[in-house]
Amino acid sequence: MDGEIMKNTYLFSYLPIISILLFSLPFAIYGLKPASSWRC
């Protein structure tokens, strides 16, 4: 029971980082796409 709570808090501590990465990923792709198209 105690180990399960520790695992959940460990998971939830990474949740903001994962959400920020997922949120910034489309912007990174959108930012890189025009740069690569300008080169062509």
N, C-alpha and C positions, 0 to 999 in steps of 0.2 A: 504493500500500500504506500509506504513512504518512498520507495524507489519509483513508483508510478508518478507520484507528485513531482519528484525531482526531474523525471523525464519530461513531464509536461511543461515545467517552468523553463527547462533547457530548450524545448521546442519553441515556446512562446517568446523567448529572448531573441531567437533568430527570425521570428515572424516579421518584425518591422524591416529588417535588412532585406529579406526576400521580397517583400511588397515594394520596397523602394527600387530594387533591381528590376522587378517586373514592370514597374511604372516607367522607369527611365529607359528600358530596352527599346520600345517602339520609337522614342524620341532619338535615341542613338542611331537606330537604323534609318530613320527619316533624315537625320543630319548627315549620315554617311552616303546615302543614296545620291543626293544632288552633287556632292563632291566627286563621286565616281563617274557620274554622267557628264560633269564638266570636263573631265579628263579625256573622254572619248571624242 
